[in-house]
Amino acid sequence: MEQAQDIEKLIPVIIGGFLFVLFWIFFIILIIIYLNKIYKMRAERDQLEARIAEEVNNARNEIQQVTLNTISQEIHDNVGQLLSLTKMQLNLIEESPEKDDHLVREAKDTISKAMTDLRDLARGMSSDRIKLLGLYDSVIQEAQRINKVGRLEVTINKSGVKNEPEHQKQLVLFRVIQECFQNIIKHANASRVEVNFIYYPKYFEITIVDNGVGFEYNPDNNTVEGLGLMNIFNRVGLVGGEAKLKSAIGEGTSILISVPL
């Protein structure tokens, strides 16, 4: 009888000890799962940071390459012609038996214009100008450069209180807008482009609308391969934003870019 009572007394102790051990096993498993999640999140964060750093570096290199090509073309087409004209004007002044004040003024004006063009080119030589000017003003400068060529008229509009993300995101977004301009120039056969910056408290939107020939596009089909736009979608997504495209044959193309602040 006493032995049975002792066993009955031991049963709660055994059950309690078993539950205690089970609790600690469960607790340790939870800690392991939690730590694994932390390690996984850190690894994903490090991968994302590495991808962003690589994309920023690629965007910076591409901007510099486009800028160098632009500088080379504008020096050849604009500054070179202005200096050639100045040389002709100076030759005329030299050959003239008397001082021609009108020719002297024209030569001075031509040199002044060449110096202005060179200063404008110097301001656009480095991608650091985006850090100095900000995204919106850098896009205005890019639009002015395109408008000087005369093939395409680009207008920039802004609404809301300007609030822009950190420099790295601005650099990537500027390259995205630059790619949009290049696609329009190469493929859209457009005469006008309108770019709208709309600033909200927590995010901002950029819309790029052209009056070009457009193309067939199905928004339900997520792939844009072969259209030269996949890079744009990927880059916007990489900085935490979203890009939406709308186009139809004969109706132009619009791109909406939404980026959180």
Helices and strands as residue ranges (DSSP letters): H 2-74, I 75-79, H 80-95, H 101-123, H 128-133, H 135-149, E 153-159, H 167-183, I 184-188, E 192-199, E 203-210, H 230-238, E 242-247, E 253-260
